[in-house]
Amino acid sequence: MSEQTHVVLIRGINVGGKNIVPMARLKECVEQLGFSNVSTYIARGNVILESGKSVDEIRSMIEKALPESFELDDELIRVLVLTRDQLQTVINNKPEGFGEQPAKYHSDVVFLIGIDSAQVISVFRLREGVDKVWAGDGVIYSQRLSSQLTKSQMSRITATPEYKFMTIRTWNTTTKLLKMTERTRHQ
């Protein structure tokens, strides 16, 4: 199988002073697994890599290597691997206007790990006029009115059992990761 570009989203590292994983060491760890053209983006567990392996093989290898290489609370850690095309689809299928008014709305993509959007959409508690969510394929699109952030109910999602199957990226980070996959494709 020829090498493809993949985006790896690691849930539960470098959050609230827990599970500290320096990006340079994460990059080394992933390279030692045999992946090529490895790069990271911001300290939130975003990795771009190339591999001929399946998304399940990549996920399994990284999930196994993380606790062996770093001191982590394994309960928080989850790994989601997307092909470049899957990430492109998440961006292409966004709700109309989503992410296009960054001064007015905070727009996030809630990536789901082993759970379906239809299963979790109901756990989102919304404040009328402040919060909006849309179910996507493997994601929930979330938007909050910037001027009313203190009134948003979105943070309540962290208290639900389903939260451990989610990893959240800003719209800006999501689109930046796609741009980073373009660079690796044209090297």
Beta strands, then each sheet from edge to edge (+ up, - down):
strand 1: 4-11
strand 2: 36-41
strand 3: 46-51
strand 4: 78-83
strand 5: 105-112
strand 6: 131-135
strand 7: 139-145
strand 8: 166-170
sheet 1: 2+ 3- 1+ 4-
sheet 2: 6+ 7- 5+ 8-
end
